[in-house]
Amino acid sequence: MKFLKSISILILLSFVFLSCKKDSTSNDDGQSSNTALPNFGNIDLGSVFSSKDDQLKNQDSIVSVIKKYYENVWEKGDLWGGFLVAKGDKILYENYRGFGQDQNEEPITATVPLHVASVSKPITAMATLKLVEGGRIGLYDHVTKFFPKFPYPKVTVYSLLTQRSGLPKYEYFIEKIAPKPAELSKKFITNQDVLQLLIRYKPELSRDTDTGFEYCNTNFALLALIIEKVTAIPFPEAMQQIVFRPLKMKNTHIFEEKDTLTAAKSFYQRGPKVYPYDRLDLIYGDKNVYTTPRDLLNFSKAMYAKNFLRHDLYDLVFQPHSNERPGVNNYGIGFRMKVFDANEKLTYHNGWWHGTNSVFGHLLKSKVTIVAIGNKYSRRVYSALALSGLFENFPYEMQKFRKEMNENDSLQKANPQGNPDSYSE
């Protein structure tokens, strides 16, 4: 009898151990993080690509052009930050320069997190869709489901994700409130403050909901609040559990007030002088992901995985959702896109906030990732997206690249399409 009892205890303990193991997400450093939240732990980053995905025709020529670009634009232009171009798993080129703190302190390296501003939006969007997949959020749920006093009854999760809500931009409407509300006397206002100001003052919509695209930070600040509401976890930790830890984004976090002394700063171009924090600097969801090019590469790699999201949800991400005004530029779910024709689509997101400029290119056909994060203000950082023309047939991007580089001969040699005419002016 004692023997049978001992066996029963062993079986029970084994079951508990295996259950715990199944529910945990392991990090590279061997630590594991248990979470009950839907998350991207189902993705094996090491098996997303085949060896064919890493192969690149004319690789030496293309890497030479990328290196020349970095020398001409980043080094000669004295840009600071991190820069990376990868095809599949293979990093083709990577470099870092400048500093994260005043007085030339904290040299920027591959492990120094930098603010990526609105490149945060694709990450917030994918976390939201993972919660949709897990049944925590309905894609077409109205925001009033989560916040009953929200004064815009037609706004849905979908219209927030696709920038079709018509909501006013928080950074502008709060300045028009008179007399000045108490929230604006605080050192920092929060996402919750933005929600309460919308409820209390009911500013006019900038356009009717779901009648067209209008880029608006308020949309993604509200998505962050919805994530907090359905997970009952502060957004910075919810993002760790849903996205960052499962995808081994070890140097990535959501900026909080406790980080103001230690986080890498952004700078004015001249001086360089530190760009000071202001009262909008703690609002997250629309911005405030601090990360590295290599961590963003992990995020990009995950998005190429066949099991990244349920297929019906994934198909919506890169589908143009703003077709009222025909043209090249459009918006998916958390991604900008340039739709040149049925077969040529450039998917990306840029970012700007204070002294930060950033680029995240996620090229669907070539499986190329382009990351540029600048922390000393310069619009030249955005030229990194034109590198997309080296990998796919984007003539307009090549025109921009030629103008930036004035290196026509080198670019023609590196043309992976083998057709110089496709890059004609």
Secondary structure, DSSP 8 states (H G I E B T S, - for coil): -HHHHHHHHHHHHHHHHHHHHHTEEE-TTS-EEE--S--GGG--GGGSS-HHHH--TTHHHHHHHHHHHIIIIIITTT--EEEEEEETTEEEEEEEESEEETTTEEE--TT--EE-GGGHHHHHHHHHHHHHHTTSS-TT-BHHHH-TT-S-TT-BHHHHHTT-S----HHHHGGG-SS--GGGGSSS--HHHHHHHHHHH----SS-TTSS----HHHHHHHHHHHHHHHTS-HHHHHIIIIITTTT-TT-EE--GGGTTTS---B-SSTT-B----TTTT--SSS-EEE-HHHHHHHHHHHHSTTSS-HHHHHHHTS----SS-SSEEE-SS-EEEEEETTEEEEEEEEEETTEEEEEEEETTTTEEEEEEESB--GGGGGGGGGGGGTS--HHHHHHHHHHH--HHHHHHH-TTS-GGGG--
